[in-house]
Amino acid sequence: MNASSPEKDFRKIGIVGMGYVGLPLAVAFAESGREVIGLEANASRVEALNRSESYIEDIPSETLARLDDRMKATGDYAELADCEAVIICVPTPLTGSREPDLSYLESAADNLAEVMTPGQTIVLESTTYPGTTRGLLATTLEAGGRKTGTDFHLAFSPERIDPGR
């Protein structure tokens, strides 16, 4: 299968990581009329989002309630399988020795590799160093014989927000 499709409409979007970067992005997609599946590892956050309760100051609970019919939170990666695009917004903090901690990204990549389907577009939005998309992410997603650009698309769109501020 050739995944090339320059005019995809992306009606169903998956967001991995519903924190300071992922939740506002999910809201923006839902406000544009798209269906959004938000993957969050923290079960209490999943429950809060599905009750339309925000835990992020910039996103009022009223906004989540208004978008309730287009946004769903889950802890199950399998629910991302039928998304046309999946955007990874997991934290990439620095370790005590000032090295990037890519464990959240590694976990997301491993879990996505298990459920991704032909034609999906995977976007890394987590801030990280050059080469992470091709090195870590592409290598993990290509396990099992998939090819970037043929079986799925891969992109990098670095977030410019500083979640610590």
C-alpha positions as CSV (number, residue, x, y, z in Angstrom):
1,M,0.0,0.0,0.0
2,N,1.2,3.5,-0.8
3,A,0.2,5.9,2.0
4,S,0.8,9.0,-0.3
5,S,-2.3,11.2,0.0
6,P,-1.4,14.9,-0.2
7,E,-5.0,16.0,0.2
8,K,-6.1,14.1,3.4
9,D,-8.7,15.8,5.3
10,F,-7.8,14.3,8.7
11,R,-11.3,14.1,10.2
12,K,-10.2,12.0,13.2
13,I,-7.1,13.0,15.1
14,G,-5.3,11.2,18.0
15,I,-3.2,13.2,20.5
16,V,-0.8,11.3,22.7
17,G,-0.3,13.3,25.9
18,M,-3.1,15.6,27.1
19,G,-0.9,18.0,29.1
20,Y,-0.1,21.7,28.5
21,V,0.7,21.1,24.8
22,G,-1.7,18.2,23.9
23,L,-4.9,19.5,25.5
24,P,-4.9,22.9,23.8
25,L,-4.1,21.2,20.5
26,A,-7.0,18.7,21.0
27,V,-9.3,21.6,21.8
28,A,-8.3,23.5,18.6
29,F,-8.9,20.4,16.5
30,A,-12.3,19.7,18.1
31,E,-13.3,23.4,17.6
32,S,-12.5,23.0,13.9
33,G,-15.0,20.1,13.8
34,R,-12.7,17.2,14.0
35,E,-13.1,14.2,16.2
36,V,-10.3,13.9,18.7
37,I,-9.1,10.9,20.7
38,G,-6.8,12.1,23.5
39,L,-4.5,9.4,24.9
40,E,-3.4,10.1,28.4
41,A,-1.4,7.7,30.7
42,N,-2.8,9.4,33.9
43,A,-6.1,7.7,34.7
44,S,-7.4,10.6,36.8
45,R,-6.8,13.0,33.9
46,V,-8.7,10.6,31.6
47,E,-11.6,10.6,34.0
48,A,-11.5,14.4,34.4
49,L,-11.5,15.0,30.7
50,N,-14.4,12.6,30.1
51,R,-16.3,14.6,32.7
52,S,-15.4,17.8,30.9
53,E,-13.2,18.9,33.8
54,S,-10.1,20.8,32.9
55,Y,-6.9,20.6,34.9
56,I,-5.1,23.2,32.8
57,E,-5.6,26.9,33.6
58,D,-5.8,28.0,30.0
59,I,-8.6,25.6,29.1
60,P,-11.9,26.3,30.9
61,S,-14.1,23.3,31.8
62,E,-16.9,25.1,29.9
63,T,-14.9,24.7,26.7
64,L,-14.5,21.0,27.3
65,A,-18.2,20.6,28.0
66,R,-19.0,22.5,24.7
67,L,-16.8,20.1,22.8
68,D,-17.9,16.9,24.6
69,D,-19.4,15.4,21.5
70,R,-16.0,15.6,19.6
71,M,-13.4,14.9,22.3
72,K,-12.8,11.6,24.1
73,A,-10.0,10.7,26.5
74,T,-8.6,7.2,26.9
75,G,-5.7,5.3,28.2
76,D,-5.9,2.7,25.5
77,Y,-3.6,3.0,22.5
78,A,-5.9,0.7,20.5
79,E,-8.4,3.5,20.2
80,L,-5.8,5.4,18.1
81,A,-5.8,2.8,15.3
82,D,-8.5,4.4,13.3
83,C,-7.2,7.9,13.6
84,E,-6.0,9.4,10.3
85,A,-3.3,11.3,12.2
86,V,-1.7,10.9,15.6
87,I,0.3,13.7,17.2
88,I,2.7,12.9,20.0
89,C,2.8,15.6,22.7
90,V,4.6,13.8,25.5
91,P,7.1,15.5,27.8
92,T,10.8,15.4,27.1
93,P,12.3,16.7,30.4
94,L,16.0,17.1,31.1
95,T,17.6,14.6,33.5
96,G,19.7,15.8,36.4
97,S,22.7,15.6,34.1
98,R,20.9,17.9,31.6
99,E,20.4,15.1,29.1
100,P,17.0,14.7,27.4
101,D,14.8,12.0,29.0
102,L,13.2,10.4,26.0
103,S,11.5,7.6,28.0
104,Y,8.0,9.1,27.5
105,L,8.6,9.3,23.7
106,E,10.0,5.8,23.6
107,S,7.0,4.4,25.4
108,A,4.6,6.3,23.1
109,A,6.5,5.0,20.0
110,D,6.5,1.4,21.2
111,N,2.7,1.5,22.0
112,L,1.9,3.3,18.7
113,A,3.9,0.7,16.7
114,E,1.6,-2.0,18.1
115,V,-1.6,-0.3,16.9
116,M,-0.8,1.9,13.9
117,T,-2.5,1.2,10.6
118,P,-1.5,1.8,7.0
119,G,-1.9,5.4,5.8
120,Q,-1.6,7.1,9.2
121,T,0.3,10.3,9.6
122,I,2.4,10.4,12.8
123,V,3.6,13.8,14.0
124,L,6.1,14.4,16.8
125,E,5.3,17.6,18.5
126,S,7.4,17.1,21.6
127,T,10.4,19.3,21.8
128,T,13.6,17.3,21.3
129,Y,17.0,17.4,19.6
130,P,17.6,17.0,15.9
131,G,17.5,13.5,14.6
132,T,14.9,12.1,17.1
133,T,12.2,11.8,14.5
134,R,14.2,9.8,12.1
135,G,16.4,8.0,14.6
136,L,14.2,7.0,17.5
137,L,10.6,7.4,16.2
138,A,11.0,6.2,12.6
139,T,13.1,3.3,13.7
140,T,10.6,2.1,16.2
141,L,7.6,2.6,13.9
142,E,9.3,0.8,11.0
143,A,9.7,-2.3,13.1
144,G,7.9,-5.2,11.5
145,G,8.7,-4.1,8.0
146,R,6.7,-0.8,7.7
147,K,8.3,1.9,5.6
148,T,8.0,5.6,6.3
149,G,6.5,7.4,3.3
150,T,5.0,4.2,1.9
151,D,3.0,2.6,4.7
152,F,2.7,5.7,6.9
153,H,3.8,9.4,7.0
154,L,6.0,10.9,9.6
155,A,6.5,14.6,10.5
156,F,8.0,16.8,13.1
157,S,6.4,20.0,14.4
158,P,8.2,21.3,17.5
159,E,6.1,22.9,20.1
160,R,7.3,26.4,21.2
161,I,5.5,26.5,24.6
162,D,7.5,26.2,27.8
163,P,5.2,24.1,30.0
164,G,7.2,25.2,33.1
165,R,6.2,28.8,32.8
